[in-house]
Amino acid sequence: MTTRALVAVVALVLVTGCSVVKKYTVRDDWATVDRTKVKRLVVLVQPLPDGQEKAAELFARIARRYVNMKRDFLVKQEKFAATMPELASLCGGDEGIEGVLRLSPTMTKQGAGFEVELKGALVRCGDGRESWSAEAAGSFSSKDERLVEVTKTYVGELGAEVEPYVAPAMNVLRPMLDTLPQPLLSEQDQDEKIGLVD
């Protein structure tokens, strides 16, 4: 192996070794099958991270807002549950939910923060087929100087008990959610999306 090839391999190992996102997959037929049909979503966080309902509510709210701002989905609802609800109970309804963005976080206290493992899946309503899945993990401090204002916002909305979870949730969710595929929105969908970004 040449020196140049060895350096490239070492660089690749270092980059992937430090990455929060461990793996993700998008179905090969996303562009032809689901891209125009799975746009309106509900976020479901299950199980409760660290056994806390408020932490689950925080994960769901961060995910809803981030996906509405950074991806082309229309996330209509955020939900959390200790046990997995039936898919049919999440789909359809007045808001025409077409898919479930399921997030399954596991958090273990470690020092001044948490060890976090997060699994995600975009599940199509009707048949429960996964269009996208991902896994992310890392060790995160409960305090992040870059997220002081964001932390204040979520503490103001959800209460002081969410404070230690904001930075770990933001730091694991953002890179994972950036791997979601983009749906194709019509002009009507784009008008609808304007009202969802808060």
Backbone torsions as a table, in degrees:
resi	resn	phi	psi	omega
1	MET	NA	133.4	-179.8
2	THR	-73.5	162.6	178.9
3	THR	-61.4	-41.1	-179.9
4	ARG	-61.8	-44.0	-179.9
5	ALA	-65.3	-40.2	179.0
6	LEU	-63.0	-42.9	177.9
7	VAL	-61.7	-41.2	179.7
8	ALA	-63.4	-41.9	179.6
9	VAL	-65.4	-45.0	179.0
10	VAL	-61.6	-43.1	179.5
11	ALA	-62.3	-41.2	179.2
12	LEU	-63.7	-43.2	178.5
13	VAL	-62.5	-42.9	-179.9
14	LEU	-65.1	-41.0	-179.4
15	VAL	-66.6	-48.6	-177.6
16	THR	-73.0	-30.3	179.7
17	GLY	-66.8	-27.9	-178.3
18	CYS	-97.3	-5.7	-175.8
19	SER	-70.3	138.4	175.8
20	VAL	-69.8	-41.1	179.2
21	VAL	-80.2	119.0	-177.5
22	LYS	-87.3	-35.6	174.9
23	LYS	-166.7	155.8	171.9
24	TYR	-154.9	152.8	179.6
25	THR	-138.0	144.6	173.1
26	VAL	-123.3	133.8	-179.4
27	ARG	-56.5	141.9	-179.5
28	ASP	-58.8	-31.1	-176.5
29	ASP	-96.1	15.7	179.5
30	TRP	-52.0	-49.3	-173.9
31	ALA	-64.0	-31.1	-176.1
32	THR	-99.7	-18.7	-175.1
33	VAL	-112.2	-58.7	-169.9
34	ASP	-98.3	-15.1	-172.6
35	ARG	-58.2	-33.9	-179.2
36	THR	-102.0	-2.0	-173.8
37	LYS	-116.9	-18.9	-178.2
38	VAL	-118.1	85.9	-175.9
39	LYS	-122.4	-39.5	-177.2
40	ARG	-91.4	117.7	-170.8
41	LEU	-122.7	159.1	163.9
42	VAL	-116.9	137.3	173.3
43	VAL	-90.2	130.0	175.9
44	LEU	-123.2	122.3	174.3
45	VAL	-104.4	119.9	-179.8
46	GLN	-159.3	126.5	6.7
47	PRO	-80.6	-177.5	178.9
48	LEU	-73.6	122.4	178.7
49	PRO	-64.1	132.3	-178.9
50	ASP	57.7	20.2	179.4
51	GLY	69.7	15.1	-173.2
52	GLN	-110.6	124.1	177.1
53	GLU	-61.5	-41.4	-179.4
54	LYS	-64.0	-35.8	176.8
55	ALA	-65.8	-39.3	178.0
56	ALA	-65.4	-42.1	178.0
57	GLU	-61.7	-39.8	177.6
58	LEU	-61.8	-50.3	179.1
59	PHE	-55.8	-44.9	-177.7
60	ALA	-64.6	-42.1	-178.3
61	ARG	-68.3	-44.0	177.8
62	ILE	-59.4	-45.8	-178.4
63	ALA	-62.6	-45.7	-179.8
64	ARG	-58.6	-50.1	-177.8
65	ARG	-63.9	-43.8	-176.4
66	TYR	-64.7	-44.8	-179.2
67	VAL	-66.5	-39.3	177.5
68	ASN	-65.0	-31.5	180.0
69	MET	-84.6	-39.1	-168.9
70	LYS	-106.2	-15.8	179.0
71	ARG	-122.8	169.1	-175.4
72	ASP	-92.4	10.8	176.2
73	PHE	-74.5	162.0	174.6
74	LEU	-113.1	94.5	-178.6
75	VAL	-85.8	113.8	-172.6
76	LYS	-93.0	-29.5	-173.9
77	GLN	-141.5	157.0	171.8
78	GLU	-127.8	131.3	-178.5
79	LYS	-136.9	159.1	174.1
80	PHE	-146.0	152.5	-176.8
81	ALA	-156.4	150.0	175.8
82	ALA	-76.0	-33.5	178.2
83	THR	-122.5	157.6	-174.7
84	MET	-73.7	119.8	175.8
85	PRO	-75.6	164.2	175.3
86	GLU	-65.6	140.1	-180.0
87	LEU	-57.8	-41.3	-177.6
88	ALA	-60.0	-30.0	-178.9
89	SER	-73.5	-16.2	-178.8
90	LEU	-97.5	-21.4	-170.3
91	CYS	-96.6	162.8	175.9
92	GLY	73.4	-130.8	179.5
93	GLY	71.8	-174.1	-177.3
94	ASP	-62.5	-26.4	-176.1
95	GLU	-94.6	2.0	175.3
96	GLY	63.2	42.8	-178.5
97	ILE	-60.9	126.4	-176.9
98	GLU	-108.9	-13.8	-178.6
99	GLY	-159.0	161.5	179.3
100	VAL	-119.7	124.2	172.5
101	LEU	-92.3	98.2	-174.7
102	ARG	-92.1	125.9	179.2
103	LEU	-121.2	126.2	-177.6
104	SER	-121.1	91.6	-179.1
105	PRO	-91.6	143.6	171.0
106	THR	-123.7	126.8	-178.0
107	MET	-125.4	132.5	177.2
108	THR	-125.1	125.6	179.5
109	LYS	-59.9	135.8	178.2
110	GLN	-148.6	111.6	179.8
111	GLY	57.9	-125.1	-178.8
112	ALA	-95.1	25.5	-178.3
113	GLY	-162.3	-145.5	-176.2
114	PHE	-140.7	147.9	164.2
115	GLU	-90.5	122.6	-174.6
116	VAL	-120.6	132.9	169.4
117	GLU	-120.9	133.1	-177.3
118	LEU	-133.7	126.0	173.1
119	LYS	-111.1	139.9	179.5
120	GLY	-133.2	151.4	175.9
121	ALA	-150.8	141.8	171.4
122	LEU	-103.5	110.6	-172.8
123	VAL	-107.3	128.3	-179.8
124	ARG	-77.0	132.8	175.6
125	CYS	-66.1	155.6	179.7
126	GLY	98.7	-68.8	-176.5
127	ASP	-112.8	-4.5	177.0
128	GLY	73.0	14.2	-179.8
129	ARG	-69.9	137.7	177.3
130	GLU	-83.4	124.5	176.1
131	SER	-90.9	-27.7	-177.1
132	TRP	-150.0	146.3	171.6
133	SER	-147.0	154.9	-177.9
134	ALA	-156.4	157.5	174.2
135	GLU	-134.2	136.3	178.2
136	ALA	-138.6	155.2	-179.2
137	ALA	-163.3	157.5	175.7
138	GLY	171.2	172.0	174.3
139	SER	-103.8	127.8	-174.0
140	PHE	-133.3	135.7	174.4
141	SER	-71.0	153.3	176.1
142	SER	-77.1	-9.0	177.4
143	LYS	-124.7	134.3	178.8
144	ASP	-139.1	117.9	-176.5
145	GLU	-58.9	-26.3	179.6
146	ARG	-76.4	-11.8	-173.3
147	LEU	-120.0	22.9	-177.5
148	VAL	-61.7	-48.1	-178.3
149	GLU	-68.5	-40.2	177.9
150	VAL	-61.7	-42.9	178.6
151	THR	-60.3	-44.3	178.4
152	LYS	-60.1	-40.7	-179.6
153	THR	-60.6	-50.1	-177.1
154	TYR	-70.5	-33.9	174.8
155	VAL	-63.9	-40.3	177.7
156	GLY	-63.4	-34.9	-178.4
157	GLU	-82.7	-40.4	-168.3
158	LEU	-114.6	-11.1	178.6
159	GLY	109.1	161.1	-175.3
160	ALA	-62.0	-26.0	-176.9
161	GLU	-66.1	-16.6	179.4
162	VAL	-85.5	-11.5	-173.1
163	GLU	-51.5	-47.4	-177.7
164	PRO	-69.4	-11.9	-176.9
165	TYR	-97.1	-16.9	-172.4
166	VAL	-61.6	-54.4	-177.2
167	ALA	-61.9	-48.2	177.6
168	PRO	-59.7	-41.2	-180.0
169	ALA	-63.1	-47.6	179.6
170	MET	-60.6	-43.5	-173.6
171	ASN	-74.5	-19.4	175.8
172	VAL	-97.7	-33.8	-177.3
173	LEU	-72.3	-46.1	-173.7
174	ARG	-56.9	-51.3	-179.1
175	PRO	-65.6	-34.4	178.7
176	MET	-67.0	-47.7	-176.5
177	LEU	-67.1	-23.0	175.6
178	ASP	-66.8	-14.6	179.2
179	THR	-90.3	-4.2	176.9
180	LEU	-61.0	142.3	174.3
181	PRO	-70.7	165.5	179.2
182	GLN	-101.2	129.1	172.9
183	PRO	-78.7	169.7	178.0
184	LEU	-104.9	117.3	-177.4
185	LEU	-98.3	139.5	172.2
186	SER	-78.3	173.2	177.0
187	GLU	-61.3	-39.0	178.8
188	GLN	-63.5	-42.1	177.1
189	ASP	-60.8	-41.3	-178.3
190	GLN	-64.5	-38.5	176.4
191	ASP	-64.3	-40.4	179.1
192	GLU	-64.0	-36.4	-176.8
193	LYS	-66.7	-31.4	-177.8
194	ILE	-55.5	-38.0	-178.9
195	GLY	-77.3	-6.8	-176.8
196	LEU	-95.5	-16.2	-176.6
197	VAL	-85.8	115.0	178.9
198	ASP	-127.3	NA	NA
